[in-house]
Amino acid sequence: MSASHLADEIRAKLRAAADPARAARQQAYMKSAMPFLGVRVPEARLIARTAAAAGESDADALRETARGLWDAASHREERYAAMALLALPSVRGNAASAPLVESTLKHLP
C-alpha cells in the first residue's frame, strides 16, 4: 500500500468516526484555530495503528505517511494519527525518524 493511499484511508476512517458535537467542544477546550472532527484521541490512534497494521509496516513508508498526514492536516485528529504512526515500533526505534519527530514536536501547542 502506498503512503498516500494509507493516508487517504486514515483520513476517511477519521471522518467516518467524526462527531460534530464533540468537535465543537474539543475546539473550544483546546482554544485551537485548527478544527477538530470530534474523534477522541485514543480512537484516532487506534484508527492509525489498525490501518498501518493492515497495509504497511515499512518504516520509510510509515514516516512518509506520517509526514503527509501532518503537513496536509485539515483537522487536529490527522496530526494525532500522524503521531501514532511515529510511535509504531518500526518507526520509533529508527534513527531516520528523529528529524520528523523533532519537526512535529516544534509545532505542538
Buried (B, 14 or more C-beta within 10 A) or exposed (E): BEBEBBBBBBBEBBEEBBBEEBBEEBBEEEEEEBBBBBBBBEBBBBBBBBBBEEBBEBBBBBBBBBBBBBEEBEBBBBBBBBBBBBBBEBBEEBEEBEEBBEEBEEEEE
